[in-house]
Amino acid sequence: MGTASSLVNPGEVIEDTYGGGGGEACEIPVEVKPKARLLRSSFRRAPRGIGASFKSTASVDLEYAAEYERLKKDYEIFRVSKNNEIASMQKKEAKLDKENKRLRAELQALQKTYQKILREKESVIEAKYQAMERSCLI
């Protein structure tokens, strides 16, 4: 990774903008990236005669493997618990849909009964008025 020093041109003087005063101007060196060829070759060949580096690499690999297995186990537990949660929510949703259909049917039946009673009431009131008219005329 580079630093902000790579943004400055060689020979450029940077002023102190924070008011520190008393500072002296200096040149900031320009970073040079290492050649990729050197990096690749250093990773290809392992140093000979150094068994400790292999042991430390193996222990790091074991740590990563253990961490990977732990994370894999945690993920599997999480996945199973979420699947169970989804299944239970789907069951609840199906139960609520069934209840909703039942209540809608009941509401429709009540509305039909209400309309029927309302019509009967109107016809009874109409019959009552007709009976009163006949009684007054006679």
C-alpha positions in Angstrom: 0.0 0.0 0.0 1.2 3.5 -0.7 1.0 6.6 1.4 0.2 10.1 0.6 3.8 10.7 -0.2 3.3 9.3 -3.6 1.0 12.2 -4.4 3.7 14.8 -4.1 6.1 15.5 -6.9 9.9 15.4 -6.2 11.2 18.8 -5.2 7.8 20.1 -4.2 7.7 22.0 -0.9 4.7 21.4 1.4 3.5 24.2 3.5 2.3 23.8 7.1 -1.4 24.5 6.9 -2.1 23.8 10.5 -0.3 26.9 11.8 2.4 24.9 13.6 5.0 27.4 12.5 8.7 27.0 13.0 8.7 23.8 10.8 11.2 23.4 8.1 10.5 22.5 4.5 11.6 19.1 3.4 11.4 16.9 0.3 9.3 13.8 0.5 10.7 10.9 -1.4 8.7 9.3 -4.2 7.8 5.7 -3.6 9.0 3.1 -6.1 7.0 0.0 -6.5 9.0 -3.3 -6.4 9.2 -5.2 -9.6 6.5 -7.9 -9.9 9.2 -10.4 -11.2 11.0 -10.2 -7.9 7.9 -10.8 -5.8 6.7 -13.8 -7.8 10.0 -15.5 -7.7 10.3 -15.0 -4.0 6.9 -16.7 -3.4 7.7 -19.6 -5.7 10.7 -20.9 -4.0 10.7 -21.8 -0.4 13.9 -21.3 1.5 15.9 -24.5 1.8 17.0 -25.9 5.1 14.5 -23.9 7.2 12.0 -26.4 8.7 10.6 -23.8 11.2 9.0 -21.8 8.4 7.1 -24.9 7.2 6.0 -25.7 10.8 4.7 -22.2 11.3 3.0 -22.3 8.0 1.4 -25.6 8.9 0.2 -24.3 12.2 -1.3 -21.2 10.5 -3.0 -23.5 8.0 -4.3 -25.6 10.9 -5.6 -22.5 12.6 -7.3 -21.4 9.4 -8.7 -24.9 8.9 -10.0 -24.9 12.4 -11.5 -21.4 12.0 -13.0 -22.5 8.7 -14.6 -25.6 10.2 -16.0 -23.6 13.1 -17.4 -21.0 10.7 -18.8 -23.7 8.5 -20.4 -25.4 11.5 -21.9 -22.0 12.7 -23.2 -21.3 9.2 -24.8 -24.7 9.0 -26.5 -24.2 12.4 -27.6 -20.7 11.3 -28.9 -22.1 8.0 -30.9 -24.9 9.6 -32.4 -22.6 12.2 -33.4 -20.0 9.6 -34.9 -22.8 7.4 -36.9 -24.0 10.5 -38.0 -20.5 11.2 -39.1 -20.1 7.6 -41.0 -23.4 7.7 -42.8 -22.4 10.9 -43.7 -19.0 9.4 -45.1 -20.7 6.3 -47.2 -22.9 8.5 -48.5 -19.9 10.4 -49.2 -18.1 7.1 -51.2 -21.1 5.8 -53.1 -21.3 9.1 -53.9 -17.5 8.9 -54.9 -17.8 5.3 -57.3 -20.6 6.2 -58.7 -18.6 9.1 -59.0 -15.6 6.8 -61.0 -17.6 4.3 -63.3 -18.9 7.0 -63.9 -15.5 8.4 -64.6 -14.0 4.9 -67.2 -16.8 4.3 -68.7 -16.2 7.7 -68.9 -12.4 7.0 -70.5 -13.1 3.6 -73.1 -15.3 5.3 -73.8 -12.7 7.9 -74.2 -10.0 5.2 -76.7 -12.2 3.3 -78.6 -12.9 6.6 -78.6 -9.1 7.3 -80.0 -8.3 3.9 -82.7 -11.0 4.2 -83.7 -9.7 7.7 -83.7 -6.1 6.4 -86.0 -7.1 3.5 -88.4 -8.9 5.8 -88.5 -5.9 8.1 -89.4 -3.6 5.2 -92.1 -6.0 4.0 -93.5 -6.2 7.6 -93.5 -2.4 7.9 -95.2 -2.2 4.5 -97.8 -4.7 5.5 -98.4 -2.8 8.8 -99.0 0.5 6.9 -101.4 -1.3 4.5 -103.3 -2.8 7.4 -103.6 0.6 9.1 -104.9 2.1 5.9 -107.5 -0.6 5.5 -108.6 -0.2 9.2 -109.0 3.5 8.8 -111.0 3.2 5.6 -113.4 0.7 6.9 
